[in-house]
Amino acid sequence: MVPIALEAMIQSHEVDGTRSAMMKDAVEKSSVLANDILNAIHKVLTGLEVYPERMKSNLELTGGLINAEAVMMKLANMIGRQVAHEVVHDAAHQVGQNGSKITFFDVLSKDPRVVEHLSSTEIKMFLDPSTYNGLSAEIARKVSSRAYAVANVNRC
């Protein structure tokens, strides 16, 4: 609905009611869609059961590949973004080509471009999904804080 709302903001003349009707329609449809989305989210979350051990097991299925970004970001600070991307891409490709015969850790720990900057312990740490959440916690706190503030303003 954003394109319609943006288009409706441009008024050629104050008496032109077309734009007002467009904006009214965009707001009404957006409200209905937002309600539908919230209802769908409510249905999904109601009765949701979280199984941490199963989640951990699923993360481990990738053999560390799910944390390729963490390794790349750390290496980027040391060898440059483009080279780090190439190193991690090559390592992931080797793992993909060899199936379960070789792990991401094995490939990374044998690459001189990696071991020059990271120890085996550091590589293992970066490949552990529990050590890499990026900015997710910070983002969740900010969004939660804004939602809480809006909810409290609307109560008054």
DSSP file (Angstrom, degrees, kcal/mol; ACC not computed):
  #  RESIDUE AA STRUCTURE BP1 BP2  ACC     N-H-->O    O-->H-N    N-H-->O    O-->H-N    TCO  KAPPA ALPHA  PHI   PSI    X-CA   Y-CA   Z-CA
    1    1 A M     >        0   0    0      0, 0.0     4,-2.4     0, 0.0     5,-0.2   0.000 360.0 360.0 360.0 -10.5    0.0    0.0    0.0
    2    2 A V  H  >  +     0   0    0      1,-0.2     4,-2.9     2,-0.2     5,-0.3   0.920 360.0  51.6 -60.3 -46.9    3.0    2.3    0.3
    3    3 A P  H  > S+     0   0    0      0, 0.0     4,-2.4     0, 0.0    -1,-0.2   0.909 111.8  47.6 -58.6 -39.5    3.1    3.3   -3.4
    4    4 A I  H  > S+     0   0    0      2,-0.2     4,-2.2     1,-0.2    -2,-0.2   0.927 112.7  48.7 -65.7 -43.4   -0.6    4.3   -3.3
    5    5 A A  H  X S+     0   0    0     -4,-2.4     4,-0.8     2,-0.2    -1,-0.2   0.903 112.4  48.4 -63.9 -41.0   -0.1    6.3   -0.1
    6    6 A L  H >< S+     0   0    0     -4,-2.9     3,-0.8     1,-0.2     4,-0.5   0.916 111.9  49.1 -65.3 -42.1    2.9    8.1   -1.5
    7    7 A E  H >< S+     0   0    0     -4,-2.4     3,-1.1    -5,-0.3    -1,-0.2   0.874 106.7  57.3 -62.8 -36.9    1.1    8.9   -4.7
    8    8 A A  H 3< S+     0   0    0     -4,-2.2    -1,-0.2     1,-0.2    -2,-0.2   0.693  93.3  69.0 -69.7 -18.0   -1.9   10.1   -2.7
    9    9 A M  T << S+     0   0    0     -4,-0.8     2,-0.8    -3,-0.8    -1,-0.2   0.747  82.2  82.5 -72.5 -22.1    0.4   12.7   -0.9
   10   10 A I    <   -     0   0    0     -3,-1.1     2,-0.5    -4,-0.5    -1,-0.1  -0.747  62.6-176.5 -89.1 113.5    0.8   14.7   -4.1
   11   11 A Q        -     0   0    0     -2,-0.8     3,-0.1     1,-0.1    -3,-0.0  -0.940  19.7-168.1-113.4 125.6   -2.2   17.0   -4.5
   12   12 A S  S    S+     0   0    0     -2,-0.5     2,-0.3     1,-0.3    -1,-0.1   0.787  81.4   8.7 -79.4 -27.6   -2.5   19.2   -7.6
   13   13 A H  S >  S-     0   0    0      3,-0.1     3,-1.5     1,-0.1    -1,-0.3  -0.989  70.8-123.7-153.7 144.4   -5.3   21.2   -6.1
   14   14 A E  T 3  S+     0   0    0     -2,-0.3    -1,-0.1     1,-0.3    -2,-0.0   0.712 111.2  54.7 -64.5 -20.3   -6.9   21.4   -2.6
   15   15 A V  T 3  S+     0   0    0      2,-0.0     2,-0.7    -3,-0.0    -1,-0.3   0.616  78.8 109.0 -87.3 -13.5  -10.3   20.6   -4.0
   16   16 A D    <   -     0   0    0     -3,-1.5     4,-0.5     1,-0.2     3,-0.3  -0.524  44.7-177.7 -69.3 109.4   -9.2   17.4   -5.7
   17   17 A G     >  +     0   0    0     -2,-0.7     4,-2.2     1,-0.2     5,-0.2   0.503  63.4  86.6 -86.9  -5.8  -10.7   14.6   -3.6
   18   18 A T  H  > S+     0   0    0      1,-0.2     4,-2.3     2,-0.2    -1,-0.2   0.922  89.6  47.6 -61.1 -45.1   -9.2   11.8   -5.6
   19   19 A R  H  > S+     0   0    0     -3,-0.3     4,-2.5     1,-0.2    -1,-0.2   0.889 110.5  51.5 -66.8 -39.2   -6.0   11.8   -3.5
   20   20 A S  H  > S+     0   0    0     -4,-0.5     4,-2.6     1,-0.2    -1,-0.2   0.908 110.3  49.4 -63.3 -40.6   -7.8   11.9   -0.2
   21   21 A A  H  X S+     0   0    0     -4,-2.2     4,-2.4     2,-0.2    -2,-0.2   0.890 110.2  51.4 -65.2 -39.0   -9.9    8.9   -1.4
   22   22 A M  H  X S+     0   0    0     -4,-2.3     4,-2.5     2,-0.2    -2,-0.2   0.923 111.9  46.3 -62.6 -44.1   -6.7    7.1   -2.4
   23   23 A M  H  X S+     0   0    0     -4,-2.5     4,-2.7     2,-0.2     5,-0.2   0.919 111.7  50.9 -66.0 -42.9   -5.1    7.7    1.0
   24   24 A K  H  X S+     0   0    0     -4,-2.6     4,-2.5     1,-0.2    -1,-0.2   0.924 112.1  47.5 -59.7 -44.4   -8.3    6.6    2.8
   25   25 A D  H  X S+     0   0    0     -4,-2.4     4,-2.7     2,-0.2     5,-0.2   0.904 111.7  50.4 -63.4 -42.5   -8.4    3.4    0.8
   26   26 A A  H  X S+     0   0    0     -4,-2.5     4,-2.3     2,-0.2    -2,-0.2   0.909 112.3  46.6 -63.5 -42.4   -4.6    2.8    1.5
   27   27 A V  H  X S+     0   0    0     -4,-2.7     4,-2.3     2,-0.2    -2,-0.2   0.919 113.6  48.6 -66.8 -43.5   -5.1    3.3    5.2
   28   28 A E  H  X S+     0   0    0     -4,-2.5     4,-2.2    -5,-0.2    -2,-0.2   0.942 114.6  44.5 -62.1 -48.1   -8.2    1.0    5.4
   29   29 A K  H  X S+     0   0    0     -4,-2.7     4,-2.6     1,-0.2    -1,-0.2   0.886 112.4  52.4 -65.4 -38.2   -6.5   -1.8    3.4
   30   30 A S  H  X S+     0   0    0     -4,-2.3     4,-2.8    -5,-0.2    -1,-0.2   0.896 108.9  50.8 -63.7 -39.5   -3.3   -1.5    5.4
   31   31 A S  H  X S+     0   0    0     -4,-2.3     4,-2.3     2,-0.2    -2,-0.2   0.916 111.4  47.1 -64.3 -43.4   -5.3   -1.8    8.6
   32   32 A V  H  X S+     0   0    0     -4,-2.2     4,-2.4     2,-0.2    -2,-0.2   0.926 114.0  47.7 -64.3 -44.3   -7.1   -4.9    7.4
   33   33 A L  H  X S+     0   0    0     -4,-2.6     4,-2.5     2,-0.2    -2,-0.2   0.905 110.7  51.4 -64.1 -41.3   -3.8   -6.4    6.2
   34   34 A A  H  X S+     0   0    0     -4,-2.8     4,-2.6     1,-0.2    -1,-0.2   0.906 110.0  50.1 -62.1 -40.7   -2.1   -5.6    9.5
   35   35 A N  H  X S+     0   0    0     -4,-2.3     4,-2.5     2,-0.2    -2,-0.2   0.918 110.3  49.8 -62.7 -43.6   -5.0   -7.2   11.4
   36   36 A D  H  X S+     0   0    0     -4,-2.4     4,-2.3     2,-0.2    -2,-0.2   0.908 111.5  49.0 -60.9 -42.1   -4.7  -10.3    9.2
   37   37 A I  H  X S+     0   0    0     -4,-2.5     4,-2.7     2,-0.2    -2,-0.2   0.930 111.2  48.8 -64.6 -45.5   -1.0  -10.5    9.8
   38   38 A L  H  X S+     0   0    0     -4,-2.6     4,-2.5     1,-0.2    -2,-0.2   0.894 111.3  50.2 -62.8 -39.8   -1.4  -10.1   13.6
   39   39 A N  H  X S+     0   0    0     -4,-2.5     4,-2.3     2,-0.2    -1,-0.2   0.914 111.3  48.7 -63.5 -42.0   -4.1  -12.9   13.6
   40   40 A A  H  X S+     0   0    0     -4,-2.3     4,-2.2     2,-0.2    -2,-0.2   0.916 111.8  48.7 -64.5 -42.7   -1.8  -15.2   11.6
   41   41 A I  H  X S+     0   0    0     -4,-2.7     4,-2.7     1,-0.2     5,-0.2   0.911 110.1  52.5 -62.5 -41.7    1.1  -14.5   14.0
   42   42 A H  H  X S+     0   0    0     -4,-2.5     4,-2.2     1,-0.2    -2,-0.2   0.915 109.3  49.1 -60.3 -43.2   -1.1  -15.1   17.0
   43   43 A K  H  < S+     0   0    0     -4,-2.3    -1,-0.2     1,-0.2    -2,-0.2   0.900 112.9  47.7 -63.1 -40.3   -2.2  -18.5   15.5
   44   44 A V  H  < S+     0   0    0     -4,-2.2    -2,-0.2     1,-0.2    -1,-0.2   0.913 117.1  41.4 -67.1 -42.4    1.4  -19.5   14.9
   45   45 A L  H >< S+     0   0    0     -4,-2.7     3,-2.0    -5,-0.2     2,-0.4   0.740  89.3  99.7 -82.3 -22.9    2.6  -18.5   18.3
   46   46 A T  T 3< S+     0   0    0     -4,-2.2     3,-0.1     1,-0.3    -4,-0.0  -0.491 103.2   1.4 -66.9 122.1   -0.3  -19.9   20.3
   47   47 A G  T 3  S+     0   0    0     -2,-0.4    -1,-0.3     1,-0.2     2,-0.1   0.585  90.7 162.7  78.0   9.3    0.7  -23.2   21.7
   48   48 A L    <   -     0   0    0     -3,-2.0     2,-0.5     1,-0.0    -1,-0.2  -0.418  22.0-159.1 -63.3 131.2    4.2  -22.9   20.2
   49   49 A E        -     0   0    0     -2,-0.1     2,-0.5    -3,-0.1    -1,-0.0  -0.957   2.2-151.5-115.8 131.7    6.6  -25.3   21.9
   50   50 A V        -     0   0    0     -2,-0.5    -2,-0.0     4,-0.0     0, 0.0  -0.877   6.4-167.1-105.6 130.5   10.3  -24.7   21.8
   51   51 A Y     >  -     0   0    0     -2,-0.5     4,-2.4     1,-0.2     3,-0.4  -0.839   2.3-173.2-116.3  90.8   12.7  -27.7   21.9
   52   52 A P  H  > S+     0   0    0      0, 0.0     4,-2.6     0, 0.0     5,-0.2   0.853  83.8  52.8 -55.1 -39.8   16.2  -26.3   22.5
   53   53 A E  H  > S+     0   0    0      1,-0.2     4,-2.3     2,-0.2     5,-0.1   0.900 111.2  46.6 -65.5 -38.8   17.9  -29.6   22.1
   54   54 A R  H  > S+     0   0    0     -3,-0.4     4,-2.5     2,-0.2    -1,-0.2   0.892 111.5  51.7 -68.7 -39.2   16.3  -30.2   18.8
   55   55 A M  H  X S+     0   0    0     -4,-2.4     4,-2.2     2,-0.2    -2,-0.2   0.926 110.8  48.3 -61.2 -44.3   17.1  -26.7   17.7
   56   56 A K  H  X S+     0   0    0     -4,-2.6     4,-2.0     1,-0.2    -2,-0.2   0.920 110.7  51.1 -61.6 -44.1   20.7  -27.3   18.7
   57   57 A S  H  X S+     0   0    0     -4,-2.3     4,-0.8     1,-0.2    -1,-0.2   0.899 109.4  50.4 -60.1 -42.3   20.7  -30.6   16.7
   58   58 A N  H >< S+     0   0    0     -4,-2.5     3,-0.7     1,-0.2     4,-0.4   0.898 109.5  50.9 -64.0 -40.8   19.3  -28.8   13.6
   59   59 A L  H >< S+     0   0    0     -4,-2.2     3,-1.2     1,-0.2     5,-0.5   0.877 106.4  55.2 -63.6 -37.2   22.0  -26.1   13.8
   60   60 A E  H >< S+     0   0    0     -4,-2.0     3,-1.7     1,-0.2    -1,-0.2   0.672  87.1  80.3 -72.5 -16.3   24.7  -28.8   14.1
   61   61 A L  T << S+     0   0    0     -4,-0.8    -1,-0.2    -3,-0.7    -2,-0.2   0.770  86.4  59.7 -60.2 -24.9   23.5  -30.4   10.9
   62   62 A T  T X  S-     0   0    0     -3,-1.2     3,-1.6    -4,-0.4    -1,-0.3   0.569 102.6-132.6 -82.6  -7.4   25.4  -27.8    8.9
   63   63 A G  T <  S-     0   0    0     -3,-1.7    41,-0.7     1,-0.3    42,-0.4   0.819  73.9 -46.7  61.6  30.2   28.8  -28.7   10.4
   64   64 A G  T >  S+     0   0    0     -5,-0.5     3,-1.9    40,-0.1    -1,-0.3   0.226 112.7 114.5  97.4 -14.1   29.5  -25.1   11.1
   65   65 A L  G X   +     0   0    0     -3,-1.6     3,-1.9     1,-0.3     4,-0.2   0.800  66.9  68.1 -60.8 -27.7   28.6  -23.8    7.7
   66   66 A I  G 3  S+     0   0    0     -7,-0.3     3,-0.3     1,-0.3    -1,-0.3   0.744 100.3  50.7 -64.1 -20.0   25.7  -21.8    9.3
   67   67 A N  G <> S+     0   0    0     -3,-1.9     4,-1.7     1,-0.2     3,-0.4   0.129  71.3 115.1-103.0  19.8   28.4  -19.7   11.0
   68   68 A A  H <> S+     0   0    0     -3,-1.9     4,-2.6     1,-0.2    -1,-0.2   0.874  74.6  57.1 -55.8 -37.4   30.3  -18.9    7.8
   69   69 A E  H  > S+     0   0    0     -3,-0.3     4,-3.0    -4,-0.2    -1,-0.2   0.898 102.5  53.9 -62.6 -39.9   29.4  -15.3    8.2
   70   70 A A  H  > S+     0   0    0     -3,-0.4     4,-1.9     2,-0.2    -1,-0.2   0.920 111.6  44.9 -60.9 -44.1   31.0  -15.1   11.7
   71   71 A V  H  X S+     0   0    0     -4,-1.7     4,-2.8     2,-0.2     5,-0.2   0.932 114.1  49.6 -64.6 -45.4   34.3  -16.5   10.4
   72   72 A M  H  X S+     0   0    0     -4,-2.6     4,-2.6     1,-0.2    -2,-0.2   0.912 109.7  50.5 -61.5 -43.5   34.2  -14.1    7.4
   73   73 A M  H  X S+     0   0    0     -4,-3.0     4,-1.0     2,-0.2    -1,-0.2   0.898 112.7  46.7 -64.1 -39.9   33.4  -11.1    9.5
   74   74 A K  H >X S+     0   0    0     -4,-1.9     3,-0.5    -5,-0.2     4,-0.5   0.940 115.0  46.0 -66.4 -46.7   36.3  -11.8   11.8
   75   75 A L  H >X>S+     0   0    0     -4,-2.8     4,-3.3     1,-0.2     3,-1.5   0.848 102.5  65.7 -64.8 -33.6   38.7  -12.5    8.9
   76   76 A A  H 3X5S+     0   0    0     -4,-2.6     4,-1.3     1,-0.3    -1,-0.2   0.862  96.9  55.6 -58.1 -36.0   37.6   -9.4    7.1
   77   77 A N  H <<5S+     0   0    0     -4,-1.0    -1,-0.3    -3,-0.5    -2,-0.2   0.743 118.8  33.8 -66.4 -21.6   39.1   -7.3    9.9
   78   78 A M  H <<5S+     0   0    0     -3,-1.5    -2,-0.2    -4,-0.5    -1,-0.2   0.805 134.8  16.8-104.9 -38.0   42.4   -9.0    9.3
   79   79 A I  H  <5S-     0   0    0     -4,-3.3     4,-0.3     1,-0.2    -3,-0.2   0.382 112.9 -90.9-121.6   2.3   42.7   -9.7    5.6
   80   80 A G     X< -     0   0    0     -4,-1.3     4,-2.5    -5,-0.6     5,-0.2   0.090  35.3 -91.1  97.2 148.3   40.1   -7.5    4.0
   81   81 A R  H  > S+     0   0    0      1,-0.2     4,-2.4     2,-0.2     5,-0.2   0.899 120.6  47.5 -61.9 -46.0   36.5   -8.1    3.2
   82   82 A Q  H  > S+     0   0    0      2,-0.2     4,-2.1     1,-0.2    -1,-0.2   0.916 114.9  44.7 -67.2 -43.3   36.9   -9.4   -0.3
   83   83 A V  H  > S+     0   0    0     -4,-0.3     4,-2.8     2,-0.2    -1,-0.2   0.913 113.2  51.7 -66.8 -41.9   39.7  -11.8    0.5
   84   84 A A  H  X S+     0   0    0     -4,-2.5     4,-2.5     1,-0.2     5,-0.3   0.908 109.4  50.3 -60.9 -41.7   37.8  -13.1    3.6
   85   85 A H  H  X S+     0   0    0     -4,-2.4     4,-2.6    -5,-0.2    -1,-0.2   0.925 111.6  48.2 -61.2 -44.4   34.7  -13.7    1.4
   86   86 A E  H  X S+     0   0    0     -4,-2.1     4,-2.7     2,-0.2    -2,-0.2   0.915 111.4  49.8 -62.9 -44.2   36.8  -15.6   -1.1
   87   87 A V  H  X S+     0   0    0     -4,-2.8     4,-2.2     2,-0.2    -2,-0.2   0.943 115.6  41.9 -60.3 -49.8   38.4  -17.7    1.7
   88   88 A V  H  X S+     0   0    0     -4,-2.5     4,-2.7     2,-0.2     5,-0.2   0.884 114.3  51.8 -68.9 -38.8   35.1  -18.6    3.3
   89   89 A H  H  X S+     0   0    0     -4,-2.6     4,-2.4    -5,-0.3    -1,-0.2   0.934 111.1  47.8 -62.1 -46.0   33.4  -19.2    0.0
   90   90 A D  H  X S+     0   0    0     -4,-2.7     4,-2.3    -5,-0.2    -2,-0.2   0.915 112.8  48.6 -61.4 -43.1   36.2  -21.6   -1.1
   91   91 A A  H  X S+     0   0    0     -4,-2.2     4,-2.1     1,-0.2    -2,-0.2   0.928 112.3  47.8 -64.2 -45.4   36.1  -23.5    2.2
   92   92 A A  H  X S+     0   0    0     -4,-2.7     4,-2.5     1,-0.2    -1,-0.2   0.889 110.6  52.7 -62.9 -38.7   32.3  -23.8    2.1
   93   93 A H  H  X S+     0   0    0     -4,-2.4     4,-2.3    -5,-0.2    -1,-0.2   0.910 107.5  51.4 -63.4 -42.5   32.5  -25.0   -1.5
   94   94 A Q  H  X S+     0   0    0     -4,-2.3     4,-1.6     2,-0.2    -2,-0.2   0.913 110.9  48.1 -61.0 -42.4   35.0  -27.7   -0.6
   95   95 A V  H  X S+     0   0    0     -4,-2.1     4,-0.7     1,-0.2     7,-0.2   0.921 111.7  50.3 -63.9 -43.4   32.8  -28.9    2.2
   96   96 A G  H  < S+     0   0    0     -4,-2.5     3,-0.4     1,-0.2    -2,-0.2   0.862 111.0  48.9 -62.7 -36.8   29.8  -29.0   -0.2
   97   97 A Q  H  < S+     0   0    0     -4,-2.3    -1,-0.2     1,-0.2    -2,-0.2   0.795 115.9  42.5 -72.8 -29.6   31.7  -30.9   -2.8
   98   98 A N  H >< S-     0   0    0     -4,-1.6     3,-2.1     1,-0.3    -1,-0.2   0.347  89.9-156.9-104.0   5.8   33.0  -33.5   -0.4
   99   99 A G  G ><  -     0   0    0     -4,-0.7     3,-0.7    -3,-0.4    -1,-0.3  -0.279  69.8 -15.5  57.5-131.8   29.8  -34.1    1.6
  100  100 A S  G 3  S+     0   0    0      1,-0.2    -1,-0.3    -4,-0.1     3,-0.1   0.343 116.6  90.5 -88.7   7.8   30.5  -35.5    5.1
  101  101 A K  G <  S+     0   0    0     -3,-2.1     2,-0.3    -6,-0.2    -1,-0.2   0.774  96.2  24.9 -73.7 -25.0   34.0  -36.5    4.2
  102  102 A I  S <  S-     0   0    0     -3,-0.7     2,-0.2    -7,-0.2    -1,-0.2  -0.996  75.5-138.0-142.3 143.8   35.4  -33.2    5.4
  103  103 A T     >  -     0   0    0     -2,-0.3     4,-2.1     1,-0.1     5,-0.2  -0.593  25.4-116.4-100.7 163.3   34.2  -30.5    7.8
  104  104 A F  H  > S+     0   0    0    -41,-0.7     4,-2.6     1,-0.2     5,-0.2   0.891 118.6  54.0 -61.4 -40.9   34.2  -26.8    7.5
  105  105 A F  H  > S+     0   0    0    -42,-0.4     4,-3.0     1,-0.2    -1,-0.2   0.926 106.1  52.8 -59.3 -45.4   36.6  -26.7   10.5
  106  106 A D  H  > S+     0   0    0      1,-0.2     4,-0.6     2,-0.2    -2,-0.2   0.924 112.3  44.1 -57.0 -47.0   39.0  -29.0    8.7
  107  107 A V  H >X S+     0   0    0     -4,-2.1     3,-0.9     1,-0.2     4,-0.6   0.942 116.3  45.8 -66.1 -46.8   39.1  -26.9    5.6
  108  108 A L  H >< S+     0   0    0     -4,-2.6     3,-1.0     1,-0.2     7,-0.3   0.896 109.8  54.1 -63.8 -40.1   39.5  -23.6    7.5
  109  109 A S  H 3< S+     0   0    0     -4,-3.0    -1,-0.2     1,-0.2    -2,-0.2   0.583 110.3  47.9 -74.8  -7.3   42.1  -24.9    9.9
  110  110 A K  H << S+     0   0    0     -3,-0.9    -1,-0.2    -4,-0.6    -2,-0.2   0.465  87.3  99.5-105.3  -5.4   44.3  -26.1    6.9
  111  111 A D    XX  -     0   0    0     -3,-1.0     4,-2.5    -4,-0.6     3,-1.6  -0.731  64.0-151.6 -85.8 118.1   44.0  -22.8    5.0
  112  112 A P  H 3> S+     0   0    0      0, 0.0     4,-1.4     0, 0.0    -1,-0.2   0.798  95.6  61.5 -59.9 -28.8   47.2  -20.7    5.6
  113  113 A R  H 34 S+     0   0    0      2,-0.2     4,-0.1     1,-0.2    -5,-0.1   0.762 113.5  36.7 -69.0 -22.9   45.2  -17.5    5.0
  114  114 A V  H X> S+     0   0    0     -3,-1.6     4,-2.5    -6,-0.2     3,-2.0   0.891 114.1  51.0 -91.6 -51.4   43.0  -18.5    8.0
  115  115 A V  H 3< S+     0   0    0     -4,-2.5    -2,-0.2    -7,-0.3    -1,-0.1   0.710  99.3  67.3 -66.7 -19.0   45.6  -20.1   10.4
  116  116 A E  T 3< S+     0   0    0     -4,-1.4    -1,-0.3    -5,-0.3    -2,-0.1   0.776 119.3  21.2 -65.7 -25.0   47.9  -17.1   10.1
  117  117 A H  T <4 S+     0   0    0     -3,-2.0     2,-0.4     1,-0.2    -2,-0.2   0.649 123.3  48.5-118.0 -23.6   45.2  -15.0   11.9
  118  118 A L     <  -     0   0    0     -4,-2.5    -1,-0.2     4,-0.0     2,-0.1  -0.971  67.5-138.5-128.6 136.5   43.0  -17.5   13.8
  119  119 A S     >  -     0   0    0     -2,-0.4     4,-2.5     1,-0.1     5,-0.2  -0.374  34.5-104.8 -80.4 167.5   43.9  -20.4   16.1
  120  120 A S  H  > S+     0   0    0      1,-0.2     4,-2.6     2,-0.2     5,-0.2   0.895 123.5  53.5 -58.2 -40.6   42.1  -23.7   16.1
  121  121 A T  H  > S+     0   0    0      1,-0.2     4,-2.2     2,-0.2    -1,-0.2   0.910 109.3  47.8 -62.0 -42.8   40.3  -22.7   19.3
  122  122 A E  H  > S+     0   0    0      2,-0.2     4,-2.6     1,-0.2    -2,-0.2   0.906 110.7  51.1 -65.8 -41.4   39.1  -19.4   17.7
  123  123 A I  H  X S+     0   0    0     -4,-2.5     4,-1.7     1,-0.2    -2,-0.2   0.939 110.9  48.8 -61.0 -46.2   37.9  -21.2   14.6
  124  124 A K  H  X S+     0   0    0     -4,-2.6     4,-0.6     1,-0.2    -1,-0.2   0.907 110.7  51.5 -59.2 -41.6   36.0  -23.6   16.7
  125  125 A M  H >< S+     0   0    0     -4,-2.2     3,-1.0     1,-0.2     6,-0.3   0.923 109.9  48.2 -62.9 -44.0   34.5  -20.8   18.7
  126  126 A F  H 3< S+     0   0    0     -4,-2.6    -1,-0.2     1,-0.2    -2,-0.2   0.790 110.3  52.7 -68.1 -26.0   33.4  -18.9   15.6
  127  127 A L  H 3< S+     0   0    0     -4,-1.7    -1,-0.2    -5,-0.2    -2,-0.2   0.517  85.5  98.7 -86.6  -4.8   31.8  -22.1   14.2
  128  128 A D    X<  -     0   0    0     -3,-1.0     3,-2.1    -4,-0.6     4,-0.4  -0.749  66.8-151.1 -83.9 114.4   29.8  -22.7   17.3
  129  129 A P  G >  S+     0   0    0      0, 0.0     3,-1.1     0, 0.0    -1,-0.2   0.780  92.5  64.1 -57.8 -26.9   26.2  -21.4   16.7
  130  130 A S  G 3  S+     0   0    0      1,-0.2     3,-0.1    -3,-0.0    -5,-0.0   0.680 100.2  52.9 -72.5 -14.5   25.7  -20.6   20.4
  131  131 A T  G <  S+     0   0    0     -3,-2.1     2,-0.5    -6,-0.3    -1,-0.2   0.492 102.1  64.0 -96.4  -3.1   28.5  -18.0   20.2
  132  132 A Y    <   +     0   0    0     -3,-1.1    -1,-0.2    -4,-0.4   -62,-0.1  -0.862  40.3 138.5-131.1 101.6   27.2  -16.1   17.2
  133  133 A N    >   -     0   0    0     -2,-0.5     3,-2.2     1,-0.3     4,-0.2   0.306  42.9-155.7-115.7   3.9   23.9  -14.2   17.4
  134  134 A G  T 3   -     0   0    0      1,-0.3    -1,-0.3    -3,-0.1     3,-0.3  -0.298  64.0 -32.0  57.0-135.2   25.0  -11.1   15.6
  135  135 A L  T 3> S+     0   0    0      1,-0.2     4,-2.9     2,-0.1     5,-0.3   0.227 105.4 112.3 -99.2  12.4   22.9   -8.1   16.6
  136  136 A S  H <> S+     0   0    0     -3,-2.2     4,-2.5     1,-0.2     5,-0.2   0.876  77.1  47.5 -58.9 -41.3   19.7  -10.2   17.1
  137  137 A A  H  > S+     0   0    0     -3,-0.3     4,-2.3    -4,-0.2    -1,-0.2   0.922 114.2  47.1 -66.4 -42.5   19.6   -9.6   20.9
  138  138 A E  H  > S+     0   0    0      2,-0.2     4,-2.3     1,-0.2    -2,-0.2   0.919 113.7  47.8 -64.3 -43.9   20.2   -5.9   20.5
  139  139 A I  H  X S+     0   0    0     -4,-2.9     4,-2.7     1,-0.2     5,-0.3   0.918 111.1  51.3 -63.1 -43.7   17.6   -5.6   17.8
  140  140 A A  H  X S+     0   0    0     -4,-2.5     4,-2.5    -5,-0.3    -1,-0.2   0.906 110.2  49.3 -61.2 -42.0   15.1   -7.5   19.8
  141  141 A R  H  X S+     0   0    0     -4,-2.3     4,-2.5     2,-0.2    -1,-0.2   0.920 112.4  47.6 -63.7 -43.3   15.6   -5.3   22.8
  142  142 A K  H  X S+     0   0    0     -4,-2.3     4,-2.4     2,-0.2    -2,-0.2   0.931 114.5  45.3 -64.1 -46.1   15.2   -2.1   20.8
  143  143 A V  H  X S+     0   0    0     -4,-2.7     4,-2.6     1,-0.2     5,-0.2   0.912 113.8  50.0 -64.7 -42.2   12.0   -3.4   19.0
  144  144 A S  H  X S+     0   0    0     -4,-2.5     4,-2.6    -5,-0.3    -1,-0.2   0.909 110.4  50.2 -61.7 -42.9   10.6   -4.6   22.3
  145  145 A S  H  X S+     0   0    0     -4,-2.5     4,-2.3     2,-0.2    -2,-0.2   0.914 112.2  46.8 -63.3 -43.7   11.3   -1.2   24.0
  146  146 A R  H  X S+     0   0    0     -4,-2.4     4,-2.5     2,-0.2    -2,-0.2   0.913 113.1  49.1 -65.2 -42.0    9.6    0.7   21.2
  147  147 A A  H  X S+     0   0    0     -4,-2.6     4,-2.6     2,-0.2    -2,-0.2   0.906 111.3  49.7 -63.8 -41.2    6.6   -1.6   21.2
  148  148 A Y  H  X S+     0   0    0     -4,-2.6     4,-2.2     2,-0.2    -1,-0.2   0.918 111.0  49.6 -63.1 -43.7    6.3   -1.3   25.0
  149  149 A A  H  X S+     0   0    0     -4,-2.3     4,-2.0     2,-0.2    -2,-0.2   0.915 112.7  46.8 -62.4 -43.6    6.5    2.5   24.7
  150  150 A V  H  X S+     0   0    0     -4,-2.5     4,-2.2     1,-0.2    -2,-0.2   0.912 111.4  51.5 -64.8 -42.8    3.8    2.6   22.0
  151  151 A A  H  X S+     0   0    0     -4,-2.6     4,-0.7     1,-0.2    -1,-0.2   0.887 111.8  46.8 -62.5 -39.0    1.6    0.2   24.0
  152  152 A N  H  X S+     0   0    0     -4,-2.2     4,-0.8     2,-0.2     3,-0.2   0.832 110.0  52.6 -73.2 -32.9    1.9    2.4   27.1
  153  153 A V  H >< S+     0   0    0     -4,-2.0     3,-0.6     1,-0.2    -2,-0.2   0.902 108.8  50.8 -67.2 -40.2    1.2    5.6   25.2
  154  154 A N  H 3< S+     0   0    0     -4,-2.2    -1,-0.2     1,-0.2    -2,-0.2   0.663 100.3  65.0 -74.1 -15.3   -2.0    4.1   23.7
  155  155 A R  H 3<        0   0    0     -4,-0.7    -1,-0.2    -3,-0.2    -2,-0.2   0.831 360.0 360.0 -73.4 -31.9   -3.2    3.1   27.2
  156  156 A C    <<        0   0    0     -4,-0.8    -1,-0.2    -3,-0.6    -2,-0.1   0.484 360.0 360.0 -67.8 360.0   -3.6    6.6   28.4
